[in-house]
Amino acid sequence: MQLFAKSALAFLTLFVGLTKAQINGTGNLFYFVPSTGACGFTNSPDQYVAIVSGDVFNSYPGATDDPNYNPICEHNLTVTCMHRHSFELTIELELTVTSDKGTEVSAQIVDYYTSSPDNNVGLSSAAFKVFGRPLGEISDVTWDIV
């Protein structure tokens, strides 16, 4: 019986280790100007990168005291906006999906913020512009960490 319990525990540990955590929410989207973030990467505004709240970042499963080793740094933030607005922008877009589900963009998580509510998320200006909106804030977006 002890062998079965040890085997079951080992399998459960392996299964949990292989399962990707997924966290999601609804909040406001803002744009930020990336530089060297908590994940240790140096990024620029023309890259598709994202920022989440400090609470989301630090409570992500497997988070360590050193933010450079936080597993969230290996994940993307997918943001979906259902708003239909007509703004005219002349830009080249790398990753845009428009469907009945709205407009969606995915960007690597590279940093966290400490000043806004936990349910808000941020994108670099390149990723933010996918939504066809002037830089600023978009309310009621949904987001997923994948």
C-alpha positions in Angstrom: 0.0 0.0 0.0 2.9 2.4 0.8 4.4 1.8 -2.7 1.0 2.7 -4.3 0.8 5.9 -2.2 4.3 6.9 -3.1 3.7 6.1 -6.8 0.5 8.1 -6.8 2.2 11.0 -5.1 5.1 11.0 -7.6 2.6 10.9 -10.5 0.5 13.8 -9.0 3.7 15.8 -8.5 4.7 15.2 -12.1 1.2 16.0 -13.4 1.1 19.3 -11.5 4.5 20.2 -12.7 3.5 19.6 -16.4 0.2 21.5 -16.1 0.4 25.1 -17.3 -1.2 27.6 -15.0 -3.7 29.8 -16.6 -4.9 33.0 -15.0 -7.4 35.4 -16.5 -9.5 38.5 -15.8 -11.3 41.5 -17.0 -10.1 45.0 -16.5 -8.6 48.0 -18.2 -5.8 48.0 -20.7 -3.1 50.6 -20.7 0.1 51.1 -22.6 3.5 51.3 -21.0 7.0 52.0 -22.2 9.1 48.9 -21.6 12.8 48.9 -20.6 14.5 46.4 -18.4 11.7 44.6 -16.6 11.4 42.3 -13.6 12.0 39.2 -15.8 15.5 40.6 -16.6 14.8 41.2 -20.3 15.5 44.6 -22.0 12.7 45.4 -24.3 11.6 48.3 -26.5 8.2 49.9 -27.4 8.3 48.3 -30.9 8.2 44.8 -29.4 5.0 42.9 -28.4 5.5 42.8 -24.6 3.1 42.9 -21.6 3.0 43.9 -18.0 0.7 42.6 -15.2 0.1 43.6 -11.6 2.7 42.9 -8.9 0.1 40.6 -7.1 -0.5 38.6 -10.3 3.2 38.4 -11.0 4.3 37.4 -7.5 1.4 35.0 -6.9 1.9 33.1 -10.1 2.5 29.4 -9.4 6.2 28.7 -8.9 7.1 32.3 -8.3 10.4 32.8 -6.6 12.0 35.6 -4.6 14.1 36.4 -7.7 11.7 37.8 -10.3 14.1 36.8 -13.1 13.2 33.1 -12.4 9.4 33.6 -12.1 7.7 31.1 -14.5 5.3 33.8 -15.6 8.2 35.2 -17.6 7.8 32.2 -19.9 4.2 33.0 -20.7 2.2 35.3 -22.9 -0.6 37.6 -22.0 -3.5 37.4 -24.5 -5.8 40.5 -24.4 -9.1 40.6 -26.2 -11.1 43.7 -26.8 -14.8 43.5 -27.9 -15.2 47.2 -28.6 -15.8 48.2 -32.1 -14.4 51.7 -32.8 -13.4 53.3 -36.0 -10.1 55.1 -35.8 -7.9 55.5 -38.7 -4.3 54.6 -38.1 -1.6 53.9 -40.7 0.7 51.3 -39.1 1.9 47.9 -40.0 0.6 45.1 -37.7 2.4 41.9 -37.0 -0.3 40.0 -35.1 -3.9 40.9 -35.3 -6.9 38.6 -35.1 -10.4 40.0 -35.7 -13.4 37.8 -35.4 -16.8 37.6 -33.6 -14.7 37.3 -30.5 -13.2 40.8 -31.0 -9.7 41.8 -31.6 -7.0 39.8 -29.8 -3.2 40.3 -29.3 -0.7 38.2 -27.5 2.6 39.5 -26.0 5.3 38.1 -23.7 5.0 39.0 -20.0 8.2 40.9 -19.1 7.4 43.0 -16.0 4.9 44.0 -13.3 3.4 47.3 -12.1 2.5 48.4 -8.5 0.2 51.3 -8.9 -3.0 50.2 -10.7 -5.7 47.7 -9.7 -4.8 44.0 -10.0 -7.2 43.3 -12.9 -5.6 45.9 -15.2 -2.9 44.9 -17.7 -0.5 46.8 -20.0 0.9 46.4 -23.5 3.8 48.0 -25.2 2.7 50.7 -27.8 3.3 48.3 -30.7 0.9 45.7 -29.2 -1.6 48.3 -28.0 -1.9 49.8 -31.5 -3.3 46.5 -32.7 -6.7 47.5 -31.2 -6.8 50.6 -33.6 -7.1 53.0 -30.7 -5.0 56.0 -29.8 -2.5 55.3 -27.0 -4.3 55.6 -23.6 -6.6 53.2 -21.9 -9.3 50.8 -23.1 -11.8 49.6 -20.6 -13.4 46.2 -20.1 -10.9 44.0 -21.9 -10.5 40.3 -21.1 -7.0 38.8 -20.6 -5.5 35.4 -20.1 -2.1 34.2 -19.2 -1.2 31.3 -21.5 
